[in-house]
Amino acid sequence: MKKIITAVACAAMIAGLAGCGGGDDRNTAVQEIPRVSPDMLISAETASAAAGNTLSLSDTGIVSEGNKLTAVYETDPVGAADGVTVSIEQFSDTLSTTEIWNEYENTRILRSDNEKIEGIGADCYVAYPYIHIYDRGCHITISAGSGSDEGQKALLTNLGTAAAVALEALIPADAVESGNVIQ
């Protein structure tokens, strides 16, 4: 009987130690990262306020091309004024943050007319007619109109700031660093 009690006690201790993970204090829980849609970054209302026109999401809705999602906000009737286009390419289980950064950086290098913008995302530049933002493992591209003056730069900067703030609220910095997965 003593042997049975000893065996049961040993089995309970082993199960208890296994449940503790062998003393490893690291948090191994995987944090779920949402798939970010461009309309989560810039809403029709935000696009309208920035552009000074009433804009709505185009009839095509959110268009998916690989890991890139694009939203086009247009006037009614189409072409009555400049619209706003917002795209986001997000890291995933098939596309790493390093690959997105390299694509972002290669695009910047090809545009010798780019102008670095401080204070938006981890890195940001304007190369008309776009503002490009790298933040939280994502590459955001926004276009609004076709100018290349200070007014156009201010419009792109305002939209870029709104998009980066929204992205940072959706994806915590530590989630990107720990390589968690998109759900």
Secondary structure by P-SEA (a helix, b strand, c coil): caaaaaaaaaaaaaaaaaaaccccccccbbbbbccccccccccaaaaaaaaccccccccccccccccbbbbbbbcccccccbbbbbbbbbbcccccaaaaaaaaaaaaaacccbbbbcccccbbbbcccccccccccbbbbbbccccccaaaaaaaaaaaaaaaaaaaaaccaaaaaaccccc
